[in-house]
Amino acid sequence: MIDDFAADGQLAKAIPGFKPREPQRQMAVAVSEAIEASRPLVVEAGTGTGKTYAYLAPALRAKKKVIISTGSKALQDQLYSRDLPTVAKALKFTGKLALLKGRSNYLCLERLEQQALAGGDLPVQTLSDVILLRSWSNQTQDGDISTCASVAEDSQAWPLVTSTNDNCLGSDCPLYKDCFVVKARKKAMDADVVVVNHHLFSGRYGGQRERLCRVDPRGGSDDLR
């Protein structure tokens, strides 16, 4: 295994303020050996170890399909937007990265249009939010509702403009080719590293043993370097 955690390793060279920690290096070695031997590994490490980098670096070095599962969507976003790209850049990882959430986390364009057409029947604030969401739908690249800053998280509009397994029209939807859920799933299928959360992982990826998985059942925030 390349010692990325040495004082002159790739992480120290690329990440300002990175300092070698022996427990972190030992964990990285254990993760690397487990990957190489295709065997499970459970690690319990204290605060200050730097667990996130300790599993990310060897996972990216392994050149395998990787699924990383987190205990919450907040941690999922943090890992995908900050820690994963930081380590990937440091290691000059050129593979594809993807973030995948459950269906209800994406704007449904068809349901949005239906609500816009029924606007007169909606409460004033809900209608106002629907109008804002129509504008946002033309700006967003992925339809992830957590990235929409213009509409409150507890807005009554969200259940009206997101879909469930029960009300999704699937391939019969007139806007299927533009569906954010379909696009997110395709991107995840094509990616080398996919970041999911435990709920989605257990339902969608639980039986795919050929992939390398990292699961943190505690869902703790951990120290991130």
Buried (B, 14 or more C-beta within 10 A) or exposed (E): BEBBBEEEBBBBEBBEEBEBBEBBBBBBBBBBEBBEEEEEBEBEBEEEBBBBBBBBBBBBBBEBBBBBBBBBBEBBBBBBEEBBEBBBEBBEBEEEBBBBBBBBBBBBBBBBBEBBEEEEEBEEEBBBBBBBBBEBBEEBEBBBBEEBEEBEEEBEBBEBBBBEEEEBBEEEBEBBEEBBBBBBBEBBEEBBBBBBBBBBBEEBBEEEEEEBBBBBEEBEEBBBB
